[in-house]
Amino acid sequence: MKDNIEKKGEVFEVCPHCNARLTSWEQVLLKVDRALICKKCWYKIILPPENPLEPLVDEELKK
């Protein structure tokens, strides 16, 4: 499955589930919103956040 996923930077060019080509506009939406639903198979593509919360945040809340 990893072989048929084309990535351009951090944005997918195809759906990782059905390999349907994403339009340029869909790629922009995916990069900005970090989530997109494929029009062909209705698979929800979710990218991880760029700056995930670090465990230090939890420790700071305990203080």
Buried (B, 14 or more C-beta within 10 A) or exposed (E): EEEEEEEEEEBBBBBBBEBBEBEEEBBEBBBEEBEBEBEEEEBEBEBEEEEEEEEEEEEEEEE
